[in-house]
Amino acid sequence: CFEPSLDYCVLKMPRWDLKKFNRVSNKLGSSMLSVGEVMAIGRTFEEVIQKACRMVNPSLDGLEGEDSNIIAEDADLEAELRVPTDQRLFA
């Protein structure tokens, strides 16, 4: 008899498509609506965050520790992490 695995992790990540609108701030607020979301299922949190990042931005290979050139080199890291934006995860 097949017994399904019950030890898995699920992550839902919103998709923000703010780049297609001119003059729109990318700062996120509590009243904003996302344009969709992705759901990743895996055995560990590390696995599901990698899957979700690849689904949200297909040009990325996930959070692999290499510079993705999403955030500018001269950007202030503390400011990027302090202000909630659609790119904060990649700072």
NORLINKA-V705645 format. One record per residue. N is the residue number from 1. D_FIRST is the distance of its C-alpha to the first C-alpha in whole Angstrom. Layout:
n & d_first
N & D_FIRST
N & D_FIRST
This chain:
n & d_first
1 & 0
2 & 4
3 & 6
4 & 10
5 & 13
6 & 15
7 & 18
8 & 20
9 & 24
10 & 25
11 & 29
12 & 31
13 & 34
14 & 37
15 & 39
16 & 43
17 & 45
18 & 48
19 & 50
20 & 50
21 & 53
22 & 56
23 & 58
24 & 55
25 & 54
26 & 51
27 & 51
28 & 48
29 & 49
30 & 47
31 & 48
32 & 47
33 & 44
34 & 42
35 & 41
36 & 38
37 & 35
38 & 32
39 & 28
40 & 27
41 & 23
42 & 23
43 & 22
44 & 26
45 & 29
46 & 30
47 & 28
48 & 28
49 & 32
50 & 32
51 & 30
52 & 32
53 & 35
54 & 35
55 & 34
56 & 37
57 & 39
58 & 38
59 & 41
60 & 40
61 & 37
62 & 36
63 & 38
64 & 39
65 & 42
66 & 44
67 & 47
68 & 45
69 & 49
70 & 48
71 & 50
72 & 54
73 & 55
74 & 58
75 & 56
76 & 56
77 & 52
78 & 53
79 & 54
80 & 51
81 & 49
82 & 51
83 & 51
84 & 48
85 & 48
86 & 45
87 & 45
88 & 45
89 & 42
90 & 44
91 & 47
